C-alpha cells in the first residue's frame, strides 16, 4: 500500500480559492493531476473521522452501457451504504467561481456558500440546474461484489456551498427524483476550513501512481 501523502491544508485553500497570480496558467493542469484523487481522499478522510471504515471501490461508474452518463467514484462508507459520486473541482478562478480569502469570516462564507448553492440547485423543482451535475441522480450499474448494495447519491464540490441558513460541510437535501429521493452534498472547501490541522495525511494511491509515471518520464 502506498504511503499517505502530506498536504498543506492552507496552501490547498489558497491555490484553489484565491486565484493566486503565481498560479496563473497552472490551475487546469494541477486540477487535472490532483482533482479527483484529492476529492476522493477528502471524502474518505471525512467519513473515517466519523468512525466509518470507508474505502474507494472504483473510479469507473457507468450505467453499464457504452454510451450514457459517467460518474467519478464508487465509495463504500463501511456502514452498508455505497455512494455513487460525482465530483466537481470547480475552483475560485473558474467561471462563476467563488474566491475566498483564508481569513474570510462566517458571514462572508455563508453569503458566498448560499450564492454558489443557488447556482447549482433549483429549490422549487428540487433538482440540479445543470445536467452535468444532475447526472448524479441517474442510477448506475453497481460494481462487482456490490450487486445488492444499498446505493445513495453524493455530489462533491470544491466550492463552498451552503443552503439557506447554513450547514455542515456534508448535508442532505430532498429531491424530486424517484430513484434518489435525497442527495448528499459535500463541500471540500467547507470541510478543509473546518479542520484544525495545518497538515493532512491523505491516502491517494492514484496520485502516487501518476507521480511515479512522471518520474519515469523525466530525466533529472
QUIHU-V509297 format. One record per backbone hydrogen bond with DSSP energy under -0.5 kcal/mol. CO is the residue of the C=O (numbers start at 1). NH is the residue of the N-H. Records with the same first field share a line. If there is no record, write none. Layout:
CO->NH ; NH
This chain:
5->202
7->9 ; 200
8->12
9->13
10->14
11->15
12->16
13->17
14->18
16->92
17->100
20->23
21->24
23->26 ; 27
26->30
27->31
28->32
29->33
30->34
31->35
34->38
35->39
36->40
37->41
38->42
39->43
40->44
41->45
42->46
43->47
44->48
45->49
46->50
47->52
48->51
52->54
55->76
58->74
59->61
61->71
62->141
69->63
71->61
73->75 ; 85
74->57 ; 58
75->77 ; 83
76->55
80->150
81->77 ; 83
82->84 ; 152
83->75 ; 85
84->154
85->72 ; 73
86->156
88->158
91->94
94->97
97->99
101->104
105->109
106->110
107->111
108->112
109->113
110->114
111->115
112->116
113->117 ; 162
114->118
115->119
116->120
117->120 ; 121
120->129
121->123
122->126 ; 127
126->176
127->122
130->133 ; 134
131->135
133->136
134->137
135->138
137->139
143->146
146->149
149->151
150->82
152->84
153->184
154->86 ; 156
155->186
156->88
157->188
158->189
159->161
163->166
169->171 ; 187
171->185
173->183
181->175
182->153
183->173
184->155
185->171
186->157 ; 188
187->191
188->192
189->193
190->194
191->194 ; 195
192->195
198->9
200->7 ; 202
202->5 ; 204
204->208
205->209
206->210
207->211
208->212
209->213
210->214
211->215
212->216
213->217
214->217 ; 218
218->220
